[in-house]
C-alpha cells in the first residue's frame, strides 16, 4: 500500500511529525497526517462506505455484486466495499463498527445484516462465505 497514515497526538511535536513524513517519503510512501481520534481518517471513511453498502443490500437496493460494480466502475475503486468487507473479515468490520458506534454514535451503528452474518459464521474470505463465496482465497 502506498498510503501511510501518520497519526499525531496533542503532544506530538511538529518536528516529530515532519520527521515521520520525511521517513515515509524516503520509504516510497505517500503520507497523510491525521489527528489521533478513533478510527483515524481512512478507516472511518472506509467503514462508513462499507456499512452503507451493507444497509443497501439489507434494504434490497441492489445486489452485492451490483453495488461493488458501481463503485469499481463509477468511482474507480480497486474493489467494491462489500468485496473489501469480505477481505477484511465481517467479524473485524463488526468490531470496528461497534467501537466507532460507541465513540461517534448511530452513524456507525452496525447493520443487522452484518450482525446476523457474523453470528452465522459468514466471515468473508477466511470462512469461505461472506457477501461472496470464496474457494482457496479466490472469489467465485
Secondary structure by P-SEA (a helix, b strand, c coil): ccbbbbbbcccccaaaaaaaaaaaaaaccbbbbbcccccccaaaaaaaaaaaaaaaaaaccccaaaaaaaaaccccccccaaaaaaaacaaaaaaaaaaaaaaccccccccaaaaaaaaacccccccccccccccccccc
